[in-house]
């Protein structure tokens, strides 16, 4: 099993969610986040004064998938989240050693 963590722009959330559902992903966790990458935020003008917006609004998605669903899920996220502009986000993949469904006690892929 693999855990996919994706940091995306908030307005892309619905498109990514729909793409993951089409790819057969069963569950998703969404957390509102703030952060910055290489662009280190940006400056804005408000009432004639410039100020720096250090942390930009983002959404963090967490999905755990079976190994055979990994490439499809990554492709779905990448295609749906991409705008071609700076700040589209990142995708991280890590190994999950165990998953347990609390209600039924199912273990492993069956718990997903």
Buried (B, 14 or more C-beta within 10 A) or exposed (E): BBBBBBBBBEEBBEBBBEBBEEBEBEEBEBEEBEBBBEEEBEEEEEEEEEEEEEEBEBBBBBBBBBEEBBEBBBEBBBEBBBEEEEBBBEBEEEEBEEBEEEEEEEEBBEBB
